Amino acid sequence: MPRPLFPLTVMLLVLWPGAPLWGSSHSKEQPAPRPEESIPVQPLGYRPPGSLYLLSGRTFSTLDFIDAHHVLFTFHEPRLMHREEHPGRNDHDQIIHAVTLSVPDGKVQASAEWRMHDRARYLWALGGGRFLVRQRNTYFLADGSLKLRPYIEMPTPVEDTEVSPDGRILVVESEYEKHTPEEHRKLMEQAAEYGEPPPAEDTQITLVDIPTKDVLAAMRTENPVNLPITSNGYIGVTRGKGQDEFEIRFVPFSGVALTLGQVASTCTPHEHFVNQDALVIESCGPKSPDLYLDTWTTEGKKLWSGHREGHLVWPTFAYSRNGDRFAVSLLRVSHYIDLVDSLNDEDVREQVVQVFDSATGALLMSTTASPVLTGGQNFALSGDGEHLAVLRDGAIEVFSVPAPAPPEKAEEQVAKKR
């Protein structure tokens, strides 16, 4: 019987003053790096999506390391397709072309075509050269050979999917029927008669241990939610005594929940695990357009604090498998926005990709990706964190990530940035 999850609420945060700058890009101390390798992608059949899809959130491509000498590149291939005999009611089919490429020569080692039935994310790296692939409500396992091996199938439409940074825990958010069969039938008939969408359902959140397929926990919510999770547990929040005070707790899959601390904020924050033992939280201060960050271990130890300039928004993450480094992609926009604000195409200036040291928050390198993709993974961090791959200007560029600066040099750089 799955264990119920700790009740979810909104998590808010504010940081100590004087925190070091985190997330700046192209600083004078760190000129734009040069790639070690560059693999053209046009000969593979890749065509960048048009500007119309800049902020669509659709997944047009993915980029991941298989091992130190191979990368997996997948991309949308526009073409005519045979109509399926029994398509799903919400299907929006596309062909995804997948290729395994050797580095540095860019030779194709394997290739495959996958028919996907929507434009949401379809691939997640699990580490060790393994990947999770989703086709509609079915999940498969794959490796560099690109052969799909059935893994699990969900009985209802999948609404969202997440995988923990270490590739061990799968979070599936799927549709949960909240009506009786008779109620559902009547609502479907009414929707068809008046041209309206199907009736709204609740969401079932299922946590699965990927190696064993064991269900670790399950819960039901009205809508999909963000659930920060690692292979050890997840984050739960309860309201504190003050109006904007919240108690942050780490809830392990086995053992007693641990209170990490009290936090507050003026906006709805975002939370991300940077490895299986550390969590970074973004929040807003009362008098600054910048975004504040705080990183704790799951044992309650504070690792580092920082802030990111308010022109860099919408982060997406990639992780080294040893947990020492993480990469983050950010959109540079023309004006300050709140974390919950929407953007227009003309607001976006570029997509910045940065690599950080997980233990200290030190910025190790920064570059850009193009075309700008908000719903795909156009960058990847190698398993050891020593190389970054970025899709840019029609090529996969591979960079060597610099080692962290010595402690005295890092302190000097922080002082210059303040």
Secondary structure as the mmCIF struct_conf table of DSSP 4:
data_model
#
loop_
_struct_conf.conf_type_id
_struct_conf.id
_struct_conf.beg_label_comp_id
_struct_conf.beg_label_asym_id
_struct_conf.beg_label_seq_id
_struct_conf.end_label_comp_id
_struct_conf.end_label_asym_id
_struct_conf.end_label_seq_id
HELX_LH_PP_P HELX_LH_PP_P1 PRO A 2 PRO A 2
STRN STRN1 ARG A 3 PRO A 4
HELX_LH_PP_P HELX_LH_PP_P2 LEU A 5 LEU A 8
TURN_TY1_P TURN_TY1_P1 PRO A 17 GLY A 18
HELX_LH_PP_P HELX_LH_PP_P3 ALA A 19 PRO A 20
STRN STRN2 LEU A 21 LEU A 21
BEND BEND1 GLY A 23 GLY A 23
BEND BEND2 HIS A 26 HIS A 26
TURN_TY1_P TURN_TY1_P2 LYS A 28 GLU A 29
BEND BEND3 GLN A 30 GLN A 30
HELX_LH_PP_P HELX_LH_PP_P4 PRO A 31 PRO A 35
BEND BEND4 GLU A 36 GLU A 36
STRN STRN3 GLU A 37 PRO A 40
HELX_RH_3T_P HELX_RH_3T_P1 GLN A 42 LEU A 44
TURN_TY1_P TURN_TY1_P3 GLY A 45 GLY A 45
HELX_LH_PP_P HELX_LH_PP_P5 PRO A 48 GLY A 50
HELX_RH_3T_P HELX_RH_3T_P2 SER A 51 TYR A 53
TURN_TY1_P TURN_TY1_P4 LEU A 54 LEU A 55
BEND BEND5 SER A 56 SER A 56
STRN STRN4 SER A 61 ASP A 67
TURN_TY1_P TURN_TY1_P5 ALA A 68 HIS A 69
STRN STRN5 HIS A 70 HIS A 76
HELX_LH_PP_P HELX_LH_PP_P6 HIS A 82 GLU A 84
BEND BEND6 GLU A 85 HIS A 86
TURN_TY1_P TURN_TY1_P6 ARG A 89 ASN A 90
STRN STRN6 GLN A 94 SER A 102
TURN_TY1_P TURN_TY1_P7 VAL A 103 ASP A 105
STRN STRN7 VAL A 108 MET A 116
BEND BEND7 HIS A 117 ALA A 120
STRN STRN8 LEU A 123 GLY A 127
TURN_TY1_P TURN_TY1_P8 GLY A 128 GLY A 129
STRN STRN9 ARG A 130 GLN A 135
TURN_TY1_P TURN_TY1_P9 ARG A 136 ASN A 137
STRN STRN10 THR A 138 ALA A 142
TURN_TY1_P TURN_TY1_P10 GLY A 144 SER A 145
STRN STRN11 ARG A 149 GLU A 153
BEND BEND8 PRO A 155 THR A 156
STRN STRN12 VAL A 158 VAL A 163
TURN_TY1_P TURN_TY1_P11 PRO A 165 ASP A 166
BEND BEND9 GLY A 167 GLY A 167
STRN STRN13 ILE A 169 TYR A 176
BEND BEND10 HIS A 179 HIS A 179
HELX_RH_AL_P HELX_RH_AL_P1 PRO A 181 TYR A 194
TURN_TY1_P TURN_TY1_P12 GLY A 195 GLY A 195
HELX_LH_PP_P HELX_LH_PP_P7 GLU A 196 ALA A 200
STRN STRN14 ASP A 202 ASP A 209
TURN_TY1_P TURN_TY1_P13 ILE A 210 THR A 212
STRN STRN15 VAL A 215 THR A 221
BEND BEND11 GLU A 222 ASN A 223
STRN STRN16 ILE A 229 ILE A 229
BEND BEND12 SER A 231 ASN A 232
STRN STRN17 GLY A 233 ARG A 239
BEND BEND13 LYS A 241 GLY A 242
TURN_TY1_P TURN_TY1_P14 GLN A 243 ASP A 244
STRN STRN18 PHE A 246 PRO A 252
BEND BEND14 PHE A 253 GLY A 255
STRN STRN19 LEU A 258 VAL A 263
BEND BEND15 THR A 266 CYS A 267
STRN STRN20 HIS A 270 ASN A 275
TURN_TY1_P TURN_TY1_P15 GLN A 276 ASP A 277
STRN STRN21 ALA A 278 CYS A 284
TURN_TY1_P TURN_TY1_P16 PRO A 286 LYS A 287
BEND BEND16 PRO A 289 ASP A 290
STRN STRN22 LEU A 291 THR A 297
TURN_TY1_P TURN_TY1_P17 THR A 298 GLU A 299
BEND BEND17 GLY A 300 GLY A 300
STRN STRN23 LYS A 302 ARG A 308
TURN_TY1_P TURN_TY1_P18 GLY A 310 HIS A 311
STRN STRN24 LEU A 312 TYR A 319
TURN_TY1_P TURN_TY1_P19 ARG A 321 ASN A 322
BEND BEND18 GLY A 323 ASP A 324
STRN STRN25 ARG A 325 VAL A 333
BEND BEND19 SER A 334 HIS A 335
TURN_TY1_P TURN_TY1_P20 LEU A 339 VAL A 340
HELX_RH_3T_P HELX_RH_3T_P3 ASP A 345 ASP A 347
STRN STRN26 VAL A 348 ASP A 357
TURN_TY1_P TURN_TY1_P21 SER A 358 THR A 360
STRN STRN27 LEU A 363 ALA A 369
BEND BEND20 SER A 370 PRO A 371
BEND BEND21 THR A 374 GLY A 376
STRN STRN28 GLN A 377 GLN A 377
STRN STRN29 PHE A 379 LEU A 381
TURN_TY1_P TURN_TY1_P22 GLY A 383 ASP A 384
BEND BEND22 GLY A 385 GLU A 386
STRN STRN30 HIS A 387 ARG A 392
TURN_TY1_P TURN_TY1_P23 ASP A 393 GLY A 394
STRN STRN31 ALA A 395 SER A 400
HELX_LH_PP_P HELX_LH_PP_P8 VAL A 401 PRO A 406
HELX_RH_AL_P HELX_RH_AL_P2 PRO A 407 LYS A 417
#
